[in-house]
Amino acid sequence: MRNISSWSIKNPIPVIMLFLLLTIAGLAGFRSMRINNNPDVDLPIVVVTAVRPGAAPSELETQVTRLIEDSIAGLGQVRHTNSTIVDGASTTVIEFELGVDHERVTNDVRNAMSNLRGDLPQDMQEPVVTRVDISGDDLITYVVKAPTLTPEQRSWFVDNDVSRALLAIRGVGEVNRRGGVNREIEVALDPDRLAARGVTAAAVSQALVSSNADLPGGRVTISGAERAIRTLGAAGSVEQLRETRVPLSGGGAVRLADLGQITDHWAEPRSRARFDGQEVVTFSMIRSRGASEVQTAEKVRKAVEKLDKEHPEVQIEEITSNVKYIEESYLASMEALIIGAILAVLVVLLFLRDWRATLLAAVAIPTSLLPTFAVLAPMGQSLNGVTLLALSLTVGILVDDAIVEIENIVRHMRGGKSPYAAAMEAADEIGLAVVATTFTIVAVFAPVGFMPGIIGQFFKAFALAACISVLFSLVVARLLTPLMGAYMLKADHKHEDKDPAWMGPYLKSLNWGLNNRWKVLLMGIPLFLISIFLATRLPFEFQPQADRGRSEFSIELPPGATLDETDAVVQRVTKELLARPEVVSVYASVGRNNAVNKGAVTADLTDKGQRISQQQFSRQMVDQFAAIPGARIGAGSNNGGGPSSGGSYTLSLVSDNGPALEAAARKVEAEMRTVPGLAHVVNTAAIARPEIVVTPRPDQAARAGVSAGAISQAVRVATIGDVDQNLPKYNLGDRQVPIRLRLNDDARGDIAVLQTLQVPSANGAVPLNAVADVRFGAGPSQIDRRDRSRVATITAELDGIVVGEAANRVHALPSVKNLPTGVKEVAAGDAEFIQEMVSGFLGALITGILLMYVVLVLLFRSFAHPITIMVALPLAIGGAFGLLVLAKSSFSISTLIGILMLMGIAAKNSILLVEYAIMAMKEHGMDKRTAIVDAAHKRARPILMTTVAMGAGMLPTAIGLGAEVEFRAPMAIAVIGGLITSTLLSLLYIPVVFVLMDGLKTRAERLMHRLFGHQHHAAPKAAE
C-alpha cells in the first residue's frame, strides 16, 4: 500500500479510467436503489385465522386457540406467538426468528394445521394459514366521491376496478377498502309465519342451498356428438327467488315469499369511513416486501390518475399519505449530505488557503460516495434513513484521508520541493497512517453488521454503508489524491511554511505535560469516571419521538356499543379536531378489525414551523377528549409488536390463571395512574360485554331428540344467518351475491321471540324454551394471549419523560414488585427492543475494539503502541455524553450509532501522532521525546483540520435541518461532543502515554533479552 501512490502518479491513465468506471457504476446503482423510510426488516410472520361464527371468545380459547398454539410450539425458531380471540374468530400471529426460510416455515404451519384438523370442532371452517408479505403502514389513502352512484356501486367500483388496477402494479401487496357496503340479498323471515307453518329457519336455509344452485350433470353422446349435461337450479332473478318452494315437515311446500320479505339490498355495515366529518368510501394500499415506498407510490398515483380519467362518474382524491413524510426525510438526508460535504471542503480552504488543494479534497467526496452505491445496490440495500444517515455522518471521514494526504503534500512543497516530488514523497510517508485510520474505522463498524434481531437489521444497513464508503475513501486517498496533487498543485513560494498562531502555546503546554507525566496520566481517571456518571444521567428510549405532522387517536367504547354510537363519538372527536388551527384535515375509520366499538382518527397537521409539536398537540387533544363520556380515547395507533414511535410505555403481564391476571392488572393500572410522567393509563384487558346465554336442558332435549348442535345452528341462522361458506349464492353475471337468511329486525331485537324460536326435533319443530334456558349473562369481549399464556397489557402515554424513566418508575410500584404467584411480567413494547439493543450493541462494541487492536498490532508490528492509540477511546466518550446531557437528549438507538462512530474516529488522531513519532525514531534516530514533540508539531494541523471538517460535515444533522431530525440529531451531537474532547485530549494526553508506554516497552524488551539472552548463551556451553 505504501508504493501504490507512486505507481498511480507514474501511471495516471489506468487510475483515471478506474474512477470513471466506478463513478458511472455508482450513478447507475444510485438510480436503481429503492427509497424507503427504514431498512427492510424481513420479519417472518405467519398468521393462522380460525373462524367459527357465533362462538364466544372463552369457548374459542379452549376449543380452538390453545390447540393451534400447542401444535405450533414444537416447530422451532418461533420467537413469539400472539393470539387475539374475538366473537367467532381466533387469530394467531406467529413471529419466527429472523433469517428463517419464510416459505418453509409457512408450509410447516400449514402441515401442523392439517394434522390438527381432526381435533378441532367439526362445525367450524378450516383454519386459514397466510404468510405476511406486506410491510409498513398504508402508503396513501384515497377517497372516492360519486354523487350519482349508490353506496353499493361505489364500494364495488373500489373492490373491482380499483383493486384490479392497483394489484397489477409491482410493489403493491394489498388494497383495503374502508367504509362502503357489500351487496347482499336479504331474506327477512317472519317468526309468526314460520311457527304457523311448523318450519324452522335452518330448514328454510337448507332448502335454499339445495334448490338454488347450478350443478354439473354428467355427459352423453347423442347423434355421434358428445354433450355435457348441466342442472340449472339457480334463480335468474329476485322474482324467481321469491317463488322458491320450501318443503314442510308434514308434506307439501310453501313459497319463500310467504315466509318473509326478500330484498336486493346490502349487508349490515360493520365499518364506516369519514373524511372531515363526511361519510365516504376510501381505499389505501400497503407495499409488498422488498418494494420501494416512494417508487410504488409514484406508480399508484399514475394508475389512480388514469382510473379517474376513465371513469367520469367518479372523482378520486388523495386525502392522506405516509409517503410525503418519507420523501421529505429522504430530501432532508440528501440535503444534510450535500451541505456537510460543502462545509467539509470549506474547512480545507480555510486551513490551506489554496484553491487547488481544496479542489482535490472536493473531488474526494463524490469519488468515494458514488462507488458505494455501486456495491450497495446489488446487495439489495435501499436508500433509507439509516443508510443516508451513515453516509451523511461519514462525509467528514471521506474527506479525512484526502485532507491528510493533501496537507502532507502541501507541507513538503512549502519546504521547497516540486509538486511531483512532494506528492511522491508525502504520499509514501503518510501511507501507513492513512491505511491504519481506515481499517480501525472498518474494524469498529464491521461487527455491528452482525448484531442479532431487528436492531441488527438497522445496524447492518448502517455498517455496510459506512464500511464501503470508508474503504472507497482509502482507495481515493491512495490513488487519486496523490495523482491529482502531482499534476494539479502549483509550487507557491509566497507561502512559506509558517506555524499557525496557536502552535506556540500548544507546544508549550505539551512540554509541560511531558515534564509532569504522572500528573497528566492521573487527570484522565476522573475524566473517565465523570463520563460514566454522565451516561447514567441520560434517559433511555428505543428511538426518539418523531414529529411526522400527523396525530393519530384510537377510540374504544364499551363492548356492546353499536356502530352508530361509536360513529357519534368519532364525529365529535373530528369536530373538535377541525376546530383547531393546526389541523388541515381529519380522516376517521369506524369499526376497526370487525369490532364496531373501536375507531381510529388521523389528523394531518400544518407545517412544523407554524404550530406546537405533534406530541404536545396530541397531549392537549387527549386531555380535551377526556370530557367525552363513555369512551376511551388515547393518542397513537396500537401498532402492537414492533417498536413504537417512542410516545408510549407498555407493561405486559402473563398468566394461565385468567381471574388472577385480571385482578393483578387492575391493581397495577390503578397504581400506574399515580405515577408522574404517565398519562392516560389504559388496561387493554377487555371489559366484559353483555351476552345472551342459551343452556340446553339435558333431559327435555334428549326426550325431544334435540342436540346442542341443532340448537346452536337454529339460533345462529335465525340471528346472523348461516356460516358464510354455507350461504346460498345468487348469480349476478360477473359475481355471486350471497343470500342472507335470518329473522326480521323486529324479531331479532326481542328476547321473547328468541325463546319461542322453532328448533327441529325428532317429531317436528319445538320452541327453544321447551328444551333450553335463555337468560342474560356477560363474558369477555376479547381475549389476548402471548406465548401460550393469557396476557394483560397496560399502556400509558409519556408526558415529558422517556421509556427508560417510565420503566424505572413503574417497576418501583408495590403492585409490580409483589405480583401474585403465577403472574409474571414479560418484556413488551420498546422494553424488549431496548434489552435486545443494549446486549447486542455491547457485544459488537467489545468485538470492534478487539478487532481494532488486532489491526493496529498487525500494522505497527508492536503490542505496546496500539494501546497508546486506544487510550483515546474512553476519553472521547466523556465529551459525547456531556454534549448529550447539555442538549437534553436521550440515550437511544441513534446515540449508540454515534458512539460507535466515535470509537472509529477517536483512534484516528492518535494514529497520526504515534505513526509519525515511530517513523522519526526509526528513520531519523530521534529519541522518543523529541520524536513525539516533532510529530505533534507536524501533525497537529491535519488533526485539527480533519476534526473541524468532520464536525462541519455533521453540523447540519446536529442542528436538525429538514425532516426526521429527532432520529438523526442525537447521533451527530454525540459525535461532535466526542470529537471535541478526543481531539483536545489526544493532542496533550496521547504524547504523554506514548512516552510512558515506550519506556515500558524498552524495559520489557531488556527483561526479555536478559531472560532469553542468558538461555541463548547457555545453550552452546551445554553442547560443549
ChimeraX attribute file (.defattr): number of C-alpha atoms within 10 A of each C-alpha:
attribute: neighborCount
match mode: 1-to-1
recipient: residues
	/A:1	13
	/A:2	15
	/A:3	13
	/A:4	16
	/A:5	25
	/A:6	23
	/A:7	14
	/A:8	21
	/A:9	22
	/A:10	13
	/A:11	12
	/A:12	15
	/A:13	10
	/A:14	10
	/A:15	16
	/A:16	16
	/A:17	11
	/A:18	11
	/A:19	19
	/A:20	14
	/A:21	11
	/A:22	21
	/A:23	21
	/A:24	14
	/A:25	17
	/A:26	24
	/A:27	16
	/A:28	16
	/A:29	19
	/A:30	20
	/A:31	12
	/A:32	15
	/A:33	20
	/A:34	19
	/A:35	22
	/A:36	24
	/A:37	21
	/A:38	17
	/A:39	21
	/A:40	21
	/A:41	16
	/A:42	17
	/A:43	19
	/A:44	22
	/A:45	23
	/A:46	23
	/A:47	21
	/A:48	23
	/A:49	20
	/A:50	23
	/A:51	21
	/A:52	20
	/A:53	18
	/A:54	19
	/A:55	17
	/A:56	19
	/A:57	24
	/A:58	17
	/A:59	13
	/A:60	23
	/A:61	22
	/A:62	10
	/A:63	14
	/A:64	23
	/A:65	27
	/A:66	17
	/A:67	18
	/A:68	27
	/A:69	22
	/A:70	14
	/A:71	16
	/A:72	19
	/A:73	15
	/A:74	10
	/A:75	13
	/A:76	10
	/A:77	14
	/A:78	19
	/A:79	13
	/A:80	16
	/A:81	21
	/A:82	21
	/A:83	27
	/A:84	19
	/A:85	25
	/A:86	23
	/A:87	21
	/A:88	16
	/A:89	20
	/A:90	25
	/A:91	20
	/A:92	23
	/A:93	21
	/A:94	25
	/A:95	18
	/A:96	21
	/A:97	18
	/A:98	20
	/A:99	12
	/A:100	14
	/A:101	11
	/A:102	19
	/A:103	11
	/A:104	10
	/A:105	21
	/A:106	21
	/A:107	15
	/A:108	13
	/A:109	22
	/A:110	19
	/A:111	14
	/A:112	17
	/A:113	21
	/A:114	11
	/A:115	11
	/A:116	16
	/A:117	16
	/A:118	9
	/A:119	11
	/A:120	18
	/A:121	13
	/A:122	10
	/A:123	11
	/A:124	16
	/A:125	17
	/A:126	16
	/A:127	22
	/A:128	13
	/A:129	19
	/A:130	16
	/A:131	18
	/A:132	17
	/A:133	18
	/A:134	19
	/A:135	19
	/A:136	14
	/A:137	14
	/A:138	18
	/A:139	21
	/A:140	19
	/A:141	20
	/A:142	19
	/A:143	23
	/A:144	19
	/A:145	16
	/A:146	17
	/A:147	11
	/A:148	10
	/A:149	13
	/A:150	12
	/A:151	19
	/A:152	17
	/A:153	16
	/A:154	21
	/A:155	25
	/A:156	18
	/A:157	17
	/A:158	21
	/A:159	16
	/A:160	10
	/A:161	12
	/A:162	19
	/A:163	19
	/A:164	13
	/A:165	15
	/A:166	21
	/A:167	15
	/A:168	11
	/A:169	13
	/A:170	14
	/A:171	22
	/A:172	23
	/A:173	19
	/A:174	17
	/A:175	18
	/A:176	14
	/A:177	21
	/A:178	23
	/A:179	23
	/A:180	23
	/A:181	23
	/A:182	18
	/A:183	19
	/A:184	20
	/A:185	21
	/A:186	23
	/A:187	24
	/A:188	21
	/A:189	24
	/A:190	19
	/A:191	26
	/A:192	15
	/A:193	13
	/A:194	19
	/A:195	18
	/A:196	9
	/A:197	15
	/A:198	17
	/A:199	25
	/A:200	25
	/A:201	30
	/A:202	23
	/A:203	18
	/A:204	21
	/A:205	23
	/A:206	16
	/A:207	17
	/A:208	22
	/A:209	16
	/A:210	12
	/A:211	16
	/A:212	19
	/A:213	17
	/A:214	14
	/A:215	12
	/A:216	11
	/A:217	11
	/A:218	10
	/A:219	11
	/A:220	11
	/A:221	9
	/A:222	8
	/A:223	5
	/A:224	7
	/A:225	7
	/A:226	10
	/A:227	11
	/A:228	10
	/A:229	12
	/A:230	12
	/A:231	11
	/A:232	14
	/A:233	12
	/A:234	21
	/A:235	19
	/A:236	14
	/A:237	12
	/A:238	13
	/A:239	12
	/A:240	10
	/A:241	21
	/A:242	19
	/A:243	14
	/A:244	19
	/A:245	18
	/A:246	22
	/A:247	16
	/A:248	16
	/A:249	16
	/A:250	10
	/A:251	6
	/A:252	9
	/A:253	13
	/A:254	15
	/A:255	14
	/A:256	21
	/A:257	18
	/A:258	16
	/A:259	24
	/A:260	22
	/A:261	15
	/A:262	21
	/A:263	15
	/A:264	14
	/A:265	13
	/A:266	18
	/A:267	16
	/A:268	12
	/A:269	14
	/A:270	19
	/A:271	23
	/A:272	24
	/A:273	26
	/A:274	23
	/A:275	21
	/A:276	18
	/A:277	18
	/A:278	11
	/A:279	15
	/A:280	24
	/A:281	24
	/A:282	28
	/A:283	24
	/A:284	20
	/A:285	24
	/A:286	23
	/A:287	24
	/A:288	19
	/A:289	19
	/A:290	19
	/A:291	20
	/A:292	23
	/A:293	25
	/A:294	21
	/A:295	16
	/A:296	22
	/A:297	22
	/A:298	12
	/A:299	16
	/A:300	22
	/A:301	16
	/A:302	11
	/A:303	16
	/A:304	18
	/A:305	14
	/A:306	12
	/A:307	18
	/A:308	17
	/A:309	12
	/A:310	10
	/A:311	11
	/A:312	9
	/A:313	12
	/A:314	18
	/A:315	15
	/A:316	18
	/A:317	15
	/A:318	15
	/A:319	16
	/A:320	22
	/A:321	18
	/A:322	19
	/A:323	21
	/A:324	15
	/A:325	17
	/A:326	23
	/A:327	17
	/A:328	15
	/A:329	22
	/A:330	24
	/A:331	14
	/A:332	22
	/A:333	30
	/A:334	18
	/A:335	17
	/A:336	27
	/A:337	24
	/A:338	17
	/A:339	20
	/A:340	26
	/A:341	26
	/A:342	17
	/A:343	21
	/A:344	33
	/A:345	26
	/A:346	18
	/A:347	23
	/A:348	27
	/A:349	17
	/A:350	12
	/A:351	15
	/A:352	19
	/A:353	13
	/A:354	16
	/A:355	14
	/A:356	16
	/A:357	25
	/A:358	21
	/A:359	17
	/A:360	26
	/A:361	29
	/A:362	20
	/A:363	17
	/A:364	26
	/A:365	27
	/A:366	17
	/A:367	22
	/A:368	27
	/A:369	24
	/A:370	22
	/A:371	26
	/A:372	29
	/A:373	28
	/A:374	22
	/A:375	20
	/A:376	22
	/A:377	19
	/A:378	11
	/A:379	10
	/A:380	11
	/A:381	22
	/A:382	26
	/A:383	24
	/A:384	24
	/A:385	25
	/A:386	26
	/A:387	25
	/A:388	23
	/A:389	28
	/A:390	26
	/A:391	25
	/A:392	27
	/A:393	27
	/A:394	28
	/A:395	33
	/A:396	26
	/A:397	30
	/A:398	32
	/A:399	30
	/A:400	32
	/A:401	29
	/A:402	28
	/A:403	30
	/A:404	25
	/A:405	28
	/A:406	28
	/A:407	20
	/A:408	22
	/A:409	31
	/A:410	25
	/A:411	19
	/A:412	19
	/A:413	25
	/A:414	20
	/A:415	15
	/A:416	14
	/A:417	16
	/A:418	17
	/A:419	24
	/A:420	23
	/A:421	14
	/A:422	25
	/A:423	30
	/A:424	22
	/A:425	18
	/A:426	23
	/A:427	28
	/A:428	19
	/A:429	19
	/A:430	20
	/A:431	21
	/A:432	18
	/A:433	23
	/A:434	25
	/A:435	19
	/A:436	23
	/A:437	28
	/A:438	23
	/A:439	22
	/A:440	25
	/A:441	26
	/A:442	25
	/A:443	24
	/A:444	26
	/A:445	29
	/A:446	22
	/A:447	21
	/A:448	29
	/A:449	19
	/A:450	15
	/A:451	22
	/A:452	19
	/A:453	17
	/A:454	20
	/A:455	21
	/A:456	21
	/A:457	21
	/A:458	21
	/A:459	26
	/A:460	24
	/A:461	25
	/A:462	25
	/A:463	26
	/A:464	23
	/A:465	25
	/A:466	29
	/A:467	24
	/A:468	19
	/A:469	29
	/A:470	28
	/A:471	19
	/A:472	22
	/A:473	30
	/A:474	26
	/A:475	21
	/A:476	24
	/A:477	30
	/A:478	27
	/A:479	23
	/A:480	25
	/A:481	28
	/A:482	31
	/A:483	27
	/A:484	23
	/A:485	25
	/A:486	20
	/A:487	13
	/A:488	15
	/A:489	23
	/A:490	16
	/A:491	17
	/A:492	14
	/A:493	11
	/A:494	7
	/A:495	14
	/A:496	12
	/A:497	14
	/A:498	9
	/A:499	11
	/A:500	9
	/A:501	8
	/A:502	9
	/A:503	15
	/A:504	12
	/A:505	9
	/A:506	15
	/A:507	18
	/A:508	10
	/A:509	12
	/A:510	20
	/A:511	16
	/A:512	12
	/A:513	18
	/A:514	22
	/A:515	12
	/A:516	12
	/A:517	17
	/A:518	13
	/A:519	11
	/A:520	17
	/A:521	15
	/A:522	10
	/A:523	11
	/A:524	15
	/A:525	12
	/A:526	10
	/A:527	17
	/A:528	17
	/A:529	14
	/A:530	15
	/A:531	20
	/A:532	15
	/A:533	14
	/A:534	19
	/A:535	19
	/A:536	11
	/A:537	15
	/A:538	19
	/A:539	18
	/A:540	22
	/A:541	25
	/A:542	27
	/A:543	24
	/A:544	27
	/A:545	19
	/A:546	17
	/A:547	17
	/A:548	21
	/A:549	19
	/A:550	23
	/A:551	22
	/A:552	19
	/A:553	20
	/A:554	20
	/A:555	22
	/A:556	23
	/A:557	21
	/A:558	18
	/A:559	18
	/A:560	15
	/A:561	17
	/A:562	16
	/A:563	20
	/A:564	16
	/A:565	14
	/A:566	22
	/A:567	23
	/A:568	12
	/A:569	22
	/A:570	28
	/A:571	21
	/A:572	14
	/A:573	23
	/A:574	22
	/A:575	14
	/A:576	13
	/A:577	23
	/A:578	17
	/A:579	9
	/A:580	12
	/A:581	11
	/A:582	20
	/A:583	18
	/A:584	15
	/A:585	19
	/A:586	24
	/A:587	24
	/A:588	29
	/A:589	23
	/A:590	30
	/A:591	26
	/A:592	18
	/A:593	11
	/A:594	13
	/A:595	21
	/A:596	24
	/A:597	24
	/A:598	27
	/A:599	26
	/A:600	23
	/A:601	25
	/A:602	22
	/A:603	23
	/A:604	21
	/A:605	22
	/A:606	16
	/A:607	12
	/A:608	15
	/A:609	7
	/A:610	10
	/A:611	15
	/A:612	13
	/A:613	16
	/A:614	20
	/A:615	22
	/A:616	13
	/A:617	18
	/A:618	20
	/A:619	19
	/A:620	10
	/A:621	20
	/A:622	19
	/A:623	13
	/A:624	13
	/A:625	18
	/A:626	14
	/A:627	9
	/A:628	12
	/A:629	9
	/A:630	12
	/A:631	18
	/A:632	17
	/A:633	25
	/A:634	27
	/A:635	24
	/A:636	21
	/A:637	16
	/A:638	13
	/A:639	11
	/A:640	10
	/A:641	13
	/A:642	12
	/A:643	17
	/A:644	21
	/A:645	16
	/A:646	18
	/A:647	21
	/A:648	24
	/A:649	25
	/A:650	21
	/A:651	24
	/A:652	19
	/A:653	24
	/A:654	24
	/A:655	22
	/A:656	14
	/A:657	13
	/A:658	15
	/A:659	10
	/A:660	15
	/A:661	24
	/A:662	21
	/A:663	12
	/A:664	19
	/A:665	27
	/A:666	17
	/A:667	15
	/A:668	21
	/A:669	21
	/A:670	14
	/A:671	16
	/A:672	25
	/A:673	15
	/A:674	13
	/A:675	14
	/A:676	13
	/A:677	16
	/A:678	22
	/A:679	21
	/A:680	21
	/A:681	22
	/A:682	20
	/A:683	21
	/A:684	16
	/A:685	19
	/A:686	16
	/A:687	15
	/A:688	15
	/A:689	15
	/A:690	16
	/A:691	15
	/A:692	12
	/A:693	14
	/A:694	20
	/A:695	14
	/A:696	21
	/A:697	14
	/A:698	13
	/A:699	11
	/A:700	13
	/A:701	18
	/A:702	15
	/A:703	11
	/A:704	17
	/A:705	14
	/A:706	22
	/A:707	16
	/A:708	17
	/A:709	10
	/A:710	15
	/A:711	22
	/A:712	16
	/A:713	19
	/A:714	23
	/A:715	24
	/A:716	19
	/A:717	22
	/A:718	26
	/A:719	20
	/A:720	16
	/A:721	26
	/A:722	25
	/A:723	18
	/A:724	12
	/A:725	9
	/A:726	12
	/A:727	18
	/A:728	24
	/A:729	21
	/A:730	21
	/A:731	16
	/A:732	10
	/A:733	8
	/A:734	6
	/A:735	9
	/A:736	13
	/A:737	19
	/A:738	21
	/A:739	26
	/A:740	23
	/A:741	26
	/A:742	28
	/A:743	26
	/A:744	18
	/A:745	12
	/A:746	10
	/A:747	20
	/A:748	16
	/A:749	12
	/A:750	10
	/A:751	14
	/A:752	12
	/A:753	17
	/A:754	20
	/A:755	19
	/A:756	16
	/A:757	27
	/A:758	27
	/A:759	27
	/A:760	25
	/A:761	19
	/A:762	11
	/A:763	10
	/A:764	15
	/A:765	18
	/A:766	21
	/A:767	18
	/A:768	24
	/A:769	19
	/A:770	17
	/A:771	27
	/A:772	20
	/A:773	13
	/A:774	17
	/A:775	12
	/A:776	10
	/A:777	12
	/A:778	12
	/A:779	16
	/A:780	19
	/A:781	22
	/A:782	21
	/A:783	22
	/A:784	24
	/A:785	22
	/A:786	21
	/A:787	17
	/A:788	21
	/A:789	19
	/A:790	22
	/A:791	28
	/A:792	26
	/A:793	19
	/A:794	20
	/A:795	23
	/A:796	23
	/A:797	24
	/A:798	22
	/A:799	17
	/A:800	12
	/A:801	18
	/A:802	25
	/A:803	25
	/A:804	20
	/A:805	16
	/A:806	25
	/A:807	16
	/A:808	10
	/A:809	15
	/A:810	20
	/A:811	13
	/A:812	10
	/A:813	15
	/A:814	12
	/A:815	19
	/A:816	21
	/A:817	10
	/A:818	11
	/A:819	18
	/A:820	14
	/A:821	10
	/A:822	11
	/A:823	21
	/A:824	16
	/A:825	15
	/A:826	14
	/A:827	14
	/A:828	19
	/A:829	24
	/A:830	24
	/A:831	21
	/A:832	15
	/A:833	21
	/A:834	23
	/A:835	13
	/A:836	17
	/A:837	21
	/A:838	16
	/A:839	12
	/A:840	18
	/A:841	23
	/A:842	14
	/A:843	13
	/A:844	21
	/A:845	21
	/A:846	13
	/A:847	18
	/A:848	24
	/A:849	20
	/A:850	14
	/A:851	19
	/A:852	25
	/A:853	20
	/A:854	15
	/A:855	19
	/A:856	24
	/A:857	16
	/A:858	13
	/A:859	16
	/A:860	18
	/A:861	11
	/A:862	12
	/A:863	14
	/A:864	16
	/A:865	22
	/A:866	24
	/A:867	16
	/A:868	23
	/A:869	26
	/A:870	22
	/A:871	20
	/A:872	25
	/A:873	20
	/A:874	20
	/A:875	26
	/A:876	32
	/A:877	29
	/A:878	25
	/A:879	26
	/A:880	30
	/A:881	30
	/A:882	23
	/A:883	20
	/A:884	27
	/A:885	18
	/A:886	9
	/A:887	13
	/A:888	11
	/A:889	21
	/A:890	24
	/A:891	25
	/A:892	22
	/A:893	24
	/A:894	23
	/A:895	26
	/A:896	19
	/A:897	25
	/A:898	23
	/A:899	23
	/A:900	23
	/A:901	25
	/A:902	27
	/A:903	28
	/A:904	24
	/A:905	30
	/A:906	31
	/A:907	26
	/A:908	30
	/A:909	27
	/A:910	29
	/A:911	26
	/A:912	25
	/A:913	28
	/A:914	25
	/A:915	22
	/A:916	22
	/A:917	25
	/A:918	22
	/A:919	15
	/A:920	19
	/A:921	16
	/A:922	12
	/A:923	8
	/A:924	10
	/A:925	12
	/A:926	16
	/A:927	14
	/A:928	19
	/A:929	18
	/A:930	14
	/A:931	24
	/A:932	27
	/A:933	18
	/A:934	18
	/A:935	21
	/A:936	25
	/A:937	17
	/A:938	18
	/A:939	22
	/A:940	19
	/A:941	19
	/A:942	22
	/A:943	24
	/A:944	17
	/A:945	22
	/A:946	27
	/A:947	26
	/A:948	21
	/A:949	27
	/A:950	28
	/A:951	26
	/A:952	24
	/A:953	31
	/A:954	30
	/A:955	22
	/A:956	24
	/A:957	30
	/A:958	22
	/A:959	14
	/A:960	18
	/A:961	16
	/A:962	18
	/A:963	22
	/A:964	23
	/A:965	21
	/A:966	18
	/A:967	22
	/A:968	27
	/A:969	24
	/A:970	31
	/A:971	30
	/A:972	32
	/A:973	29
	/A:974	33
	/A:975	32
	/A:976	28
	/A:977	22
	/A:978	30
	/A:979	26
	/A:980	19
	/A:981	19
	/A:982	32
	/A:983	27
	/A:984	15
	/A:985	17
	/A:986	26
	/A:987	23
	/A:988	21
	/A:989	25
	/A:990	26
	/A:991	30
	/A:992	25
	/A:993	22
	/A:994	27
	/A:995	19
	/A:996	18
	/A:997	16
	/A:998	18
	/A:999	13
	/A:1000	13
	/A:1001	16
	/A:1002	12
	/A:1003	12
	/A:1004	12
	/A:1005	12
	/A:1006	13
	/A:1007	12
	/A:1008	12
	/A:1009	13
	/A:1010	12
	/A:1011	11
	/A:1012	12
	/A:1013	12
	/A:1014	11
	/A:1015	11
	/A:1016	12
	/A:1017	10
	/A:1018	11
	/A:1019	10
	/A:1020	9
	/A:1021	8
	/A:1022	7
	/A:1023	6
	/A:1024	5
